Amino acid sequence: MLQRKLTRIELKPDDAKEFESFWKDLTQKRKQELQNASGHPTPSHNDSANTPHKTVSELVRERIGYHVKPQTTEGQALLK
């Protein structure tokens, strides 16, 4: 298999300016989003303490509607 020669990429001053302006715009948008998000009320720790913690498998079963029913064995059925 033939190997190509490496391609040299040169950074031009215009590219650097474009990147800087893009980066400034991006950071400004992120700051605005964080400020907007901080204005919303967050759930307090007391609210989360009242809800029971579920395992991942319980959350998946609840989401798909699968309810585990314990099966009785012959020995348990005879004891009743």
PDB file of N, CA, C and O in Angstrom:
ATOM      1  N   MET A   1       0.844  -1.165   0.000  1.00  0.00           N
ATOM      2  CA  MET A   1       0.000   0.000   0.000  1.00  0.00           C
ATOM      3  C   MET A   1       0.897   1.238   0.000  1.00  0.00           C
ATOM      4  O   MET A   1       1.897   1.292   0.716  1.00  0.00           O
ATOM      5  N   LEU A   2       0.529   2.225  -0.806  1.00  0.00           N
ATOM      6  CA  LEU A   2       1.317   3.448  -0.897  1.00  0.00           C
ATOM      7  C   LEU A   2       0.933   4.405   0.218  1.00  0.00           C
ATOM      8  O   LEU A   2      -0.235   4.511   0.592  1.00  0.00           O
ATOM      9  N   GLN A   3       1.909   5.082   0.729  1.00  0.00           N
ATOM     10  CA  GLN A   3       1.645   6.060   1.779  1.00  0.00           C
ATOM     11  C   GLN A   3       1.746   7.456   1.176  1.00  0.00           C
ATOM     12  O   GLN A   3       2.699   7.786   0.471  1.00  0.00           O
ATOM     13  N   ARG A   4       0.733   8.263   1.478  1.00  0.00           N
ATOM     14  CA  ARG A   4       0.750   9.633   0.976  1.00  0.00           C
ATOM     15  C   ARG A   4       1.713  10.473   1.792  1.00  0.00           C
ATOM     16  O   ARG A   4       1.999  10.175   2.951  1.00  0.00           O
ATOM     17  N   LYS A   5       2.199  11.515   1.172  1.00  0.00           N
ATOM     18  CA  LYS A   5       3.035  12.458   1.904  1.00  0.00           C
ATOM     19  C   LYS A   5       2.137  13.272   2.834  1.00  0.00           C
ATOM     20  O   LYS A   5       0.958  13.474   2.544  1.00  0.00           O
ATOM     21  N   LEU A   6       2.688  13.728   3.929  1.00  0.00           N
ATOM     22  CA  LEU A   6       1.931  14.505   4.892  1.00  0.00           C
ATOM     23  C   LEU A   6       1.516  15.844   4.295  1.00  0.00           C
ATOM     24  O   LEU A   6       2.269  16.466   3.546  1.00  0.00           O
ATOM     25  N   THR A   7       0.328  16.268   4.633  1.00  0.00           N
ATOM     26  CA  THR A   7      -0.184  17.541   4.157  1.00  0.00           C
ATOM     27  C   THR A   7       0.112  18.603   5.200  1.00  0.00           C
ATOM     28  O   THR A   7      -0.212  18.434   6.375  1.00  0.00           O
ATOM     29  N   ARG A   8       0.709  19.666   4.786  1.00  0.00           N
ATOM     30  CA  ARG A   8       1.051  20.741   5.709  1.00  0.00           C
ATOM     31  C   ARG A   8      -0.119  21.718   5.785  1.00  0.00           C
ATOM     32  O   ARG A   8      -0.617  22.198   4.766  1.00  0.00           O
ATOM     33  N   ILE A   9      -0.540  21.997   7.003  1.00  0.00           N
ATOM     34  CA  ILE A   9      -1.636  22.935   7.221  1.00  0.00           C
ATOM     35  C   ILE A   9      -1.052  24.187   7.856  1.00  0.00           C
ATOM     36  O   ILE A   9      -0.418  24.128   8.910  1.00  0.00           O
ATOM     37  N   GLU A  10      -1.272  25.302   7.210  1.00  0.00           N
ATOM     38  CA  GLU A  10      -0.739  26.562   7.719  1.00  0.00           C
ATOM     39  C   GLU A  10      -1.872  27.377   8.316  1.00  0.00           C
ATOM     40  O   GLU A  10      -2.958  27.474   7.745  1.00  0.00           O
ATOM     41  N   LEU A  11      -1.604  27.954   9.462  1.00  0.00           N
ATOM     42  CA  LEU A  11      -2.584  28.786  10.137  1.00  0.00           C
ATOM     43  C   LEU A  11      -2.400  30.223   9.671  1.00  0.00           C
ATOM     44  O   LEU A  11      -1.328  30.806   9.835  1.00  0.00           O
ATOM     45  N   LYS A  12      -3.439  30.782   9.098  1.00  0.00           N
ATOM     46  CA  LYS A  12      -3.388  32.148   8.597  1.00  0.00           C
ATOM     47  C   LYS A  12      -3.936  33.088   9.662  1.00  0.00           C
ATOM     48  O   LYS A  12      -4.711  32.660  10.517  1.00  0.00           O
ATOM     49  N   PRO A  13      -3.554  34.347   9.629  1.00  0.00           N
ATOM     50  CA  PRO A  13      -4.069  35.310  10.623  1.00  0.00           C
ATOM     51  C   PRO A  13      -5.593  35.431  10.580  1.00  0.00           C
ATOM     52  O   PRO A  13      -6.227  35.624  11.617  1.00  0.00           O
ATOM     53  N   ASP A  14      -6.170  35.321   9.414  1.00  0.00           N
ATOM     54  CA  ASP A  14      -7.628  35.397   9.300  1.00  0.00           C
ATOM     55  C   ASP A  14      -8.289  34.219  10.016  1.00  0.00           C
ATOM     56  O   ASP A  14      -9.335  34.374  10.646  1.00  0.00           O
ATOM     57  N   ASP A  15      -7.675  33.055   9.914  1.00  0.00           N
ATOM     58  CA  ASP A  15      -8.214  31.878  10.595  1.00  0.00           C
ATOM     59  C   ASP A  15      -8.172  32.057  12.105  1.00  0.00           C
ATOM     60  O   ASP A  15      -9.114  31.679  12.802  1.00  0.00           O
ATOM     61  N   ALA A  16      -7.090  32.628  12.613  1.00  0.00           N
ATOM     62  CA  ALA A  16      -6.960  32.852  14.051  1.00  0.00           C
ATOM     63  C   ALA A  16      -8.012  33.851  14.530  1.00  0.00           C
ATOM     64  O   ALA A  16      -8.609  33.660  15.589  1.00  0.00           O
ATOM     65  N   LYS A  17      -8.239  34.898  13.769  1.00  0.00           N
ATOM     66  CA  LYS A  17      -9.252  35.899  14.143  1.00  0.00           C
ATOM     67  C   LYS A  17     -10.649  35.281  14.126  1.00  0.00           C
ATOM     68  O   LYS A  17     -11.458  35.532  15.019  1.00  0.00           O
ATOM     69  N   GLU A  18     -10.919  34.483  13.118  1.00  0.00           N
ATOM     70  CA  GLU A  18     -12.223  33.832  13.020  1.00  0.00           C
ATOM     71  C   GLU A  18     -12.444  32.887  14.204  1.00  0.00           C
ATOM     72  O   GLU A  18     -13.538  32.836  14.765  1.00  0.00           O
ATOM     73  N   PHE A  19     -11.418  32.151  14.575  1.00  0.00           N
ATOM     74  CA  PHE A  19     -11.535  31.244  15.708  1.00  0.00           C
ATOM     75  C   PHE A  19     -11.768  32.014  17.002  1.00  0.00           C
ATOM     76  O   PHE A  19     -12.601  31.610  17.813  1.00  0.00           O
ATOM     77  N   GLU A  20     -11.058  33.105  17.209  1.00  0.00           N
ATOM     78  CA  GLU A  20     -11.227  33.906  18.419  1.00  0.00           C
ATOM     79  C   GLU A  20     -12.637  34.472  18.509  1.00  0.00           C
ATOM     80  O   GLU A  20     -13.237  34.457  19.584  1.00  0.00           O
ATOM     81  N   SER A  21     -13.174  34.968  17.406  1.00  0.00           N
ATOM     82  CA  SER A  21     -14.537  35.511  17.433  1.00  0.00           C
ATOM     83  C   SER A  21     -15.551  34.396  17.684  1.00  0.00           C
ATOM     84  O   SER A  21     -16.517  34.589  18.422  1.00  0.00           O
ATOM     85  N   PHE A  22     -15.337  33.248  17.081  1.00  0.00           N
ATOM     86  CA  PHE A  22     -16.224  32.109  17.313  1.00  0.00           C
ATOM     87  C   PHE A  22     -16.183  31.693  18.776  1.00  0.00           C
ATOM     88  O   PHE A  22     -17.224  31.422  19.375  1.00  0.00           O
ATOM     89  N   TRP A  23     -14.981  31.642  19.357  1.00  0.00           N
ATOM     90  CA  TRP A  23     -14.823  31.215  20.745  1.00  0.00           C
ATOM     91  C   TRP A  23     -15.483  32.212  21.699  1.00  0.00           C
ATOM     92  O   TRP A  23     -16.101  31.805  22.683  1.00  0.00           O
ATOM     93  N   LYS A  24     -15.360  33.501  21.422  1.00  0.00           N
ATOM     94  CA  LYS A  24     -15.999  34.524  22.259  1.00  0.00           C
ATOM     95  C   LYS A  24     -17.515  34.387  22.203  1.00  0.00           C
ATOM     96  O   LYS A  24     -18.183  34.458  23.234  1.00  0.00           O
ATOM     97  N   ASP A  25     -18.058  34.193  21.014  1.00  0.00           N
ATOM     98  CA  ASP A  25     -19.507  34.023  20.872  1.00  0.00           C
ATOM     99  C   ASP A  25     -19.985  32.789  21.631  1.00  0.00           C
ATOM    100  O   ASP A  25     -21.018  32.823  22.300  1.00  0.00           O
ATOM    101  N   LEU A  26     -19.241  31.720  21.524  1.00  0.00           N
ATOM    102  CA  LEU A  26     -19.616  30.482  22.195  1.00  0.00           C
ATOM    103  C   LEU A  26     -19.597  30.647  23.713  1.00  0.00           C
ATOM    104  O   LEU A  26     -20.516  30.188  24.391  1.00  0.00           O
ATOM    105  N   THR A  27     -18.583  31.282  24.247  1.00  0.00           N
ATOM    106  CA  THR A  27     -18.512  31.476  25.700  1.00  0.00           C
ATOM    107  C   THR A  27     -19.608  32.413  26.182  1.00  0.00           C
ATOM    108  O   THR A  27     -20.139  32.218  27.275  1.00  0.00           O
ATOM    109  N   GLN A  28     -19.957  33.415  25.403  1.00  0.00           N
ATOM    110  CA  GLN A  28     -21.045  34.321  25.785  1.00  0.00           C
ATOM    111  C   GLN A  28     -22.370  33.576  25.814  1.00  0.00           C
ATOM    112  O   GLN A  28     -23.174  33.789  26.722  1.00  0.00           O
ATOM    113  N   LYS A  29     -22.613  32.715  24.847  1.00  0.00           N
ATOM    114  CA  LYS A  29     -23.852  31.934  24.821  1.00  0.00           C
ATOM    115  C   LYS A  29     -23.924  31.006  26.018  1.00  0.00           C
ATOM    116  O   LYS A  29     -24.983  30.854  26.626  1.00  0.00           O
ATOM    117  N   ARG A  30     -22.807  30.385  26.360  1.00  0.00           N
ATOM    118  CA  ARG A  30     -22.788  29.487  27.520  1.00  0.00           C
ATOM    119  C   ARG A  30     -23.074  30.249  28.807  1.00  0.00           C
ATOM    120  O   ARG A  30     -23.817  29.767  29.662  1.00  0.00           O
ATOM    121  N   LYS A  31     -22.490  31.432  28.949  1.00  0.00           N
ATOM    122  CA  LYS A  31     -22.733  32.236  30.146  1.00  0.00           C
ATOM    123  C   LYS A  31     -24.203  32.626  30.243  1.00  0.00           C
ATOM    124  O   LYS A  31     -24.784  32.583  31.328  1.00  0.00           O
ATOM    125  N   GLN A  32     -24.808  33.004  29.125  1.00  0.00           N
ATOM    126  CA  GLN A  32     -26.223  33.373  29.120  1.00  0.00           C
ATOM    127  C   GLN A  32     -27.092  32.181  29.480  1.00  0.00           C
ATOM    128  O   GLN A  32     -28.053  32.322  30.237  1.00  0.00           O
ATOM    129  N   GLU A  33     -26.768  31.016  28.951  1.00  0.00           N
ATOM    130  CA  GLU A  33     -27.545  29.818  29.272  1.00  0.00           C
ATOM    131  C   GLU A  33     -27.434  29.474  30.747  1.00  0.00           C
ATOM    132  O   GLU A  33     -28.422  29.081  31.366  1.00  0.00           O
ATOM    133  N   LEU A  34     -26.252  29.615  31.315  1.00  0.00           N
ATOM    134  CA  LEU A  34     -26.072  29.343  32.742  1.00  0.00           C
ATOM    135  C   LEU A  34     -26.841  30.344  33.593  1.00  0.00           C
ATOM    136  O   LEU A  34     -27.416  29.974  34.617  1.00  0.00           O
ATOM    137  N   GLN A  35     -26.855  31.601  33.182  1.00  0.00           N
ATOM    138  CA  GLN A  35     -27.595  32.616  33.925  1.00  0.00           C
ATOM    139  C   GLN A  35     -29.090  32.362  33.827  1.00  0.00           C
ATOM    140  O   GLN A  35     -29.810  32.522  34.813  1.00  0.00           O
ATOM    141  N   ASN A  36     -29.564  31.972  32.658  1.00  0.00           N
ATOM    142  CA  ASN A  36     -30.985  31.676  32.491  1.00  0.00           C
ATOM    143  C   ASN A  36     -31.373  30.436  33.286  1.00  0.00           C
ATOM    144  O   ASN A  36     -32.453  30.388  33.874  1.00  0.00           O
ATOM    145  N   ALA A  37     -30.512  29.452  33.305  1.00  0.00           N
ATOM    146  CA  ALA A  37     -30.804  28.219  34.029  1.00  0.00           C
ATOM    147  C   ALA A  37     -30.776  28.440  35.535  1.00  0.00           C
ATOM    148  O   ALA A  37     -31.518  27.785  36.267  1.00  0.00           O
ATOM    149  N   SER A  38     -29.939  29.343  36.003  1.00  0.00           N
ATOM    150  CA  SER A  38     -29.850  29.581  37.440  1.00  0.00           C
ATOM    151  C   SER A  38     -31.068  30.342  37.947  1.00  0.00           C
ATOM    152  O   SER A  38     -31.314  30.350  39.153  1.00  0.00           O
ATOM    153  N   GLY A  39     -31.826  30.971  37.084  1.00  0.00           N
ATOM    154  CA  GLY A  39     -33.024  31.697  37.488  1.00  0.00           C
ATOM    155  C   GLY A  39     -34.175  30.784  37.848  1.00  0.00           C
ATOM    156  O   GLY A  39     -35.094  31.204  38.550  1.00  0.00           O
ATOM    157  N   HIS A  40     -34.147  29.541  37.383  1.00  0.00           N
ATOM    158  CA  HIS A  40     -35.213  28.591  37.674  1.00  0.00           C
ATOM    159  C   HIS A  40     -35.012  27.995  39.062  1.00  0.00           C
ATOM    160  O   HIS A  40     -33.876  27.768  39.478  1.00  0.00           O
ATOM    161  N   PRO A  41     -36.094  27.742  39.776  1.00  0.00           N
ATOM    162  CA  PRO A  41     -35.938  27.135  41.094  1.00  0.00           C
ATOM    163  C   PRO A  41     -35.432  25.702  40.980  1.00  0.00           C
ATOM    164  O   PRO A  41     -35.848  24.946  40.103  1.00  0.00           O
ATOM    165  N   THR A  42     -34.544  25.354  41.868  1.00  0.00           N
ATOM    166  CA  THR A  42     -34.001  24.000  41.879  1.00  0.00           C
ATOM    167  C   THR A  42     -34.655  23.216  42.994  1.00  0.00           C
ATOM    168  O   THR A  42     -35.024  23.799  44.013  1.00  0.00           O
ATOM    169  N   PRO A  43     -34.811  21.907  42.835  1.00  0.00           N
ATOM    170  CA  PRO A  43     -35.420  21.115  43.904  1.00  0.00           C
ATOM    171  C   PRO A  43     -34.522  21.111  45.132  1.00  0.00           C
ATOM    172  O   PRO A  43     -33.301  20.997  45.028  1.00  0.00           O
ATOM    173  N   SER A  44     -35.144  21.236  46.286  1.00  0.00           N
ATOM    174  CA  SER A  44     -34.368  21.262  47.518  1.00  0.00           C
ATOM    175  C   SER A  44     -34.002  19.846  47.928  1.00  0.00           C
ATOM    176  O   SER A  44     -34.529  18.874  47.388  1.00  0.00           O
ATOM    177  N   HIS A  45     -33.107  19.741  48.874  1.00  0.00           N
ATOM    178  CA  HIS A  45     -32.675  18.427  49.348  1.00  0.00           C
ATOM    179  C   HIS A  45     -33.788  17.740  50.122  1.00  0.00           C
ATOM    180  O   HIS A  45     -33.824  16.510  50.176  1.00  0.00           O
ATOM    181  N   ASN A  46     -34.694  18.498  50.722  1.00  0.00           N
ATOM    182  CA  ASN A  46     -35.787  17.896  51.481  1.00  0.00           C
ATOM    183  C   ASN A  46     -36.745  17.143  50.570  1.00  0.00           C
ATOM    184  O   ASN A  46     -37.279  16.103  50.954  1.00  0.00           O
ATOM    185  N   ASP A  47     -36.966  17.660  49.366  1.00  0.00           N
ATOM    186  CA  ASP A  47     -37.863  16.989  48.429  1.00  0.00           C
ATOM    187  C   ASP A  47     -37.297  15.636  48.008  1.00  0.00           C
ATOM    188  O   ASP A  47     -38.035  14.657  47.895  1.00  0.00           O
ATOM    189  N   SER A  48     -36.001  15.584  47.781  1.00  0.00           N
ATOM    190  CA  SER A  48     -35.407  14.328  47.333  1.00  0.00           C
ATOM    191  C   SER A  48     -35.312  13.317  48.468  1.00  0.00           C
ATOM    192  O   SER A  48     -35.234  12.115  48.214  1.00  0.00           O
ATOM    193  N   ALA A  49     -35.317  13.778  49.711  1.00  0.00           N
ATOM    194  CA  ALA A  49     -35.226  12.854  50.842  1.00  0.00           C
ATOM    195  C   ALA A  49     -36.532  12.087  51.027  1.00  0.00           C
ATOM    196  O   ALA A  49     -36.521  10.972  51.549  1.00  0.00           O
ATOM    197  N   ASN A  50     -37.654  12.667  50.608  1.00  0.00           N
ATOM    198  CA  ASN A  50     -38.949  12.020  50.780  1.00  0.00           C
ATOM    199  C   ASN A  50     -39.206  10.940  49.739  1.00  0.00           C
ATOM    200  O   ASN A  50     -40.006  10.037  49.983  1.00  0.00           O
ATOM    201  N   THR A  51     -38.553  11.007  48.595  1.00  0.00           N
ATOM    202  CA  THR A  51     -38.784  10.025  47.545  1.00  0.00           C
ATOM    203  C   THR A  51     -37.890   8.813  47.779  1.00  0.00           C
ATOM    204  O   THR A  51     -36.714   8.970  48.110  1.00  0.00           O
ATOM    205  N   PRO A  52     -38.429   7.610  47.611  1.00  0.00           N
ATOM    206  CA  PRO A  52     -37.601   6.418  47.810  1.00  0.00           C
ATOM    207  C   PRO A  52     -36.610   6.262  46.661  1.00  0.00           C
ATOM    208  O   PRO A  52     -36.924   6.577  45.513  1.00  0.00           O
ATOM    209  N   HIS A  53     -35.440   5.786  46.971  1.00  0.00           N
ATOM    210  CA  HIS A  53     -34.421   5.564  45.952  1.00  0.00           C
ATOM    211  C   HIS A  53     -34.650   4.193  45.326  1.00  0.00           C
ATOM    212  O   HIS A  53     -34.808   3.192  46.024  1.00  0.00           O
ATOM    213  N   LYS A  54     -34.665   4.169  44.002  1.00  0.00           N
ATOM    214  CA  LYS A  54     -34.901   2.923  43.280  1.00  0.00           C
ATOM    215  C   LYS A  54     -33.641   2.524  42.539  1.00  0.00           C
ATOM    216  O   LYS A  54     -32.838   3.370  42.144  1.00  0.00           O
ATOM    217  N   THR A  55     -33.485   1.243  42.361  1.00  0.00           N
ATOM    218  CA  THR A  55     -32.344   0.757  41.600  1.00  0.00           C
ATOM    219  C   THR A  55     -32.621   0.952  40.116  1.00  0.00           C
ATOM    220  O   THR A  55     -33.747   1.233  39.707  1.00  0.00           O
ATOM    221  N   VAL A  56     -31.588   0.799  39.336  1.00  0.00           N
ATOM    222  CA  VAL A  56     -31.727   0.974  37.894  1.00  0.00           C
ATOM    223  C   VAL A  56     -32.696  -0.046  37.328  1.00  0.00           C
ATOM    224  O   VAL A  56     -33.521   0.283  36.476  1.00  0.00           O
ATOM    225  N   SER A  57     -32.603  -1.280  37.796  1.00  0.00           N
ATOM    226  CA  SER A  57     -33.491  -2.319  37.271  1.00  0.00           C
ATOM    227  C   SER A  57     -34.948  -2.020  37.635  1.00  0.00           C
ATOM    228  O   SER A  57     -35.847  -2.291  36.839  1.00  0.00           O
ATOM    229  N   GLU A  58     -35.190  -1.467  38.825  1.00  0.00           N
ATOM    230  CA  GLU A  58     -36.558  -1.102  39.206  1.00  0.00           C
ATOM    231  C   GLU A  58     -37.084   0.022  38.324  1.00  0.00           C
ATOM    232  O   GLU A  58     -38.247   0.005  37.922  1.00  0.00           O
ATOM    233  N   LEU A  59     -36.227   1.005  38.021  1.00  0.00           N
ATOM    234  CA  LEU A  59     -36.647   2.103  37.153  1.00  0.00           C
ATOM    235  C   LEU A  59     -36.965   1.605  35.748  1.00  0.00           C
ATOM    236  O   LEU A  59     -37.931   2.056  35.133  1.00  0.00           O
ATOM    237  N   VAL A  60     -36.159   0.680  35.239  1.00  0.00           N
ATOM    238  CA  VAL A  60     -36.399   0.135  33.899  1.00  0.00           C
ATOM    239  C   VAL A  60     -37.691  -0.658  33.887  1.00  0.00           C
ATOM    240  O   VAL A  60     -38.499  -0.514  32.969  1.00  0.00           O
ATOM    241  N   ARG A  61     -37.897  -1.495  34.893  1.00  0.00           N
ATOM    242  CA  ARG A  61     -39.128  -2.289  34.960  1.00  0.00           C
ATOM    243  C   ARG A  61     -40.356  -1.399  35.044  1.00  0.00           C
ATOM    244  O   ARG A  61     -41.376  -1.678  34.414  1.00  0.00           O
ATOM    245  N   GLU A  62     -40.259  -0.328  35.821  1.00  0.00           N
ATOM    246  CA  GLU A  62     -41.384   0.597  35.946  1.00  0.00           C
ATOM    247  C   GLU A  62     -41.665   1.286  34.616  1.00  0.00           C
ATOM    248  O   GLU A  62     -42.822   1.474  34.240  1.00  0.00           O
ATOM    249  N   ARG A  63     -40.605   1.661  33.907  1.00  0.00           N
ATOM    250  CA  ARG A  63     -40.758   2.369  32.642  1.00  0.00           C
ATOM    251  C   ARG A  63     -41.399   1.490  31.576  1.00  0.00           C
ATOM    252  O   ARG A  63     -42.233   1.965  30.805  1.00  0.00           O
ATOM    253  N   ILE A  64     -41.019   0.206  31.523  1.00  0.00           N
ATOM    254  CA  ILE A  64     -41.559  -0.672  30.485  1.00  0.00           C
ATOM    255  C   ILE A  64     -42.831  -1.377  30.922  1.00  0.00           C
ATOM    256  O   ILE A  64     -43.461  -2.070  30.123  1.00  0.00           O
ATOM    257  N   GLY A  65     -43.219  -1.208  32.191  1.00  0.00           N
ATOM    258  CA  GLY A  65     -44.464  -1.793  32.663  1.00  0.00           C
ATOM    259  C   GLY A  65     -44.352  -3.240  33.078  1.00  0.00           C
ATOM    260  O   GLY A  65     -45.353  -3.956  33.080  1.00  0.00           O
ATOM    261  N   TYR A  66     -43.177  -3.686  33.426  1.00  0.00           N
ATOM    262  CA  TYR A  66     -42.968  -5.069  33.852  1.00  0.00           C
ATOM    263  C   TYR A  66     -43.069  -5.131  35.367  1.00  0.00           C
ATOM    264  O   TYR A  66     -42.304  -4.476  36.076  1.00  0.00           O
ATOM    265  N   HIS A  67     -44.016  -5.919  35.861  1.00  0.00           N
ATOM    266  CA  HIS A  67     -44.211  -6.063  37.295  1.00  0.00           C
ATOM    267  C   HIS A  67     -43.888  -7.501  37.682  1.00  0.00           C
ATOM    268  O   HIS A  67     -44.500  -8.446  37.183  1.00  0.00           O
ATOM    269  N   VAL A  68     -42.933  -7.647  38.563  1.00  0.00           N
ATOM    270  CA  VAL A  68     -42.479  -8.970  38.977  1.00  0.00           C
ATOM    271  C   VAL A  68     -43.495  -9.564  39.936  1.00  0.00           C
ATOM    272  O   VAL A  68     -43.852  -8.954  40.944  1.00  0.00           O
ATOM    273  N   LYS A  69     -43.956 -10.768  39.605  1.00  0.00           N
ATOM    274  CA  LYS A  69     -44.880 -11.488  40.482  1.00  0.00           C
ATOM    275  C   LYS A  69     -44.134 -12.681  41.048  1.00  0.00           C
ATOM    276  O   LYS A  69     -43.643 -13.512  40.284  1.00  0.00           O
ATOM    277  N   PRO A  70     -44.036 -12.788  42.359  1.00  0.00           N
ATOM    278  CA  PRO A  70     -43.325 -13.937  42.920  1.00  0.00           C
ATOM    279  C   PRO A  70     -44.080 -15.226  42.619  1.00  0.00           C
ATOM    280  O   PRO A  70     -45.297 -15.301  42.792  1.00  0.00           O
ATOM    281  N   GLN A  71     -43.353 -16.228  42.170  1.00  0.00           N
ATOM    282  CA  GLN A  71     -43.964 -17.512  41.844  1.00  0.00           C
ATOM    283  C   GLN A  71     -43.855 -18.434  43.049  1.00  0.00           C
ATOM    284  O   GLN A  71     -42.818 -18.504  43.707  1.00  0.00           O
ATOM    285  N   THR A  72     -44.922 -19.124  43.316  1.00  0.00           N
ATOM    286  CA  THR A  72     -44.909 -20.061  44.436  1.00  0.00           C
ATOM    287  C   THR A  72     -44.418 -21.415  43.953  1.00  0.00           C
ATOM    288  O   THR A  72     -44.719 -21.843  42.839  1.00  0.00           O
ATOM    289  N   THR A  73     -43.676 -22.063  44.790  1.00  0.00           N
ATOM    290  CA  THR A  73     -43.227 -23.417  44.465  1.00  0.00           C
ATOM    291  C   THR A  73     -44.236 -24.399  45.044  1.00  0.00           C
ATOM    292  O   THR A  73     -45.138 -24.003  45.782  1.00  0.00           O
ATOM    293  N   GLU A  74     -44.093 -25.634  44.726  1.00  0.00           N
ATOM    294  CA  GLU A  74     -45.048 -26.638  45.204  1.00  0.00           C
ATOM    295  C   GLU A  74     -45.041 -26.730  46.719  1.00  0.00           C
ATOM    296  O   GLU A  74     -46.096 -26.907  47.328  1.00  0.00           O
ATOM    297  N   GLY A  75     -43.886 -26.615  47.336  1.00  0.00           N
ATOM    298  CA  GLY A  75     -43.790 -26.711  48.786  1.00  0.00           C
ATOM    299  C   GLY A  75     -44.482 -25.548  49.476  1.00  0.00           C
ATOM    300  O   GLY A  75     -45.126 -25.739  50.508  1.00  0.00           O
ATOM    301  N   GLN A  76     -44.363 -24.358  48.928  1.00  0.00           N
ATOM    302  CA  GLN A  76     -45.014 -23.193  49.525  1.00  0.00           C
ATOM    303  C   GLN A  76     -46.518 -23.265  49.330  1.00  0.00           C
ATOM    304  O   GLN A  76     -47.273 -22.836  50.202  1.00  0.00           O
ATOM    305  N   ALA A  77     -46.962 -23.797  48.210  1.00  0.00           N
ATOM    306  CA  ALA A  77     -48.395 -23.900  47.958  1.00  0.00           C
ATOM    307  C   ALA A  77     -49.037 -24.891  48.917  1.00  0.00           C
ATOM    308  O   ALA A  77     -50.186 -24.698  49.314  1.00  0.00           O
ATOM    309  N   LEU A  78     -48.330 -25.937  49.296  1.00  0.00           N
ATOM    310  CA  LEU A  78     -48.875 -26.929  50.218  1.00  0.00           C
ATOM    311  C   LEU A  78     -48.974 -26.397  51.643  1.00  0.00           C
ATOM    312  O   LEU A  78     -49.835 -26.835  52.406  1.00  0.00           O
ATOM    313  N   LEU A  79     -48.103 -25.459  52.008  1.00  0.00           N
ATOM    314  CA  LEU A  79     -48.121 -24.917  53.360  1.00  0.00           C
ATOM    315  C   LEU A  79     -49.323 -24.013  53.594  1.00  0.00           C
ATOM    316  O   LEU A  79     -49.726 -23.817  54.740  1.00  0.00           O
ATOM    317  N   LYS A  80     -49.895 -23.469  52.555  1.00  0.00           N
ATOM    318  CA  LYS A  80     -51.025 -22.542  52.706  1.00  0.00           C
ATOM    319  C   LYS A  80     -52.266 -23.264  52.918  1.00  0.00           C
ATOM    320  O   LYS A  80     -53.321 -22.647  53.065  1.00  0.00           O
TER     321      LYS A  80
END
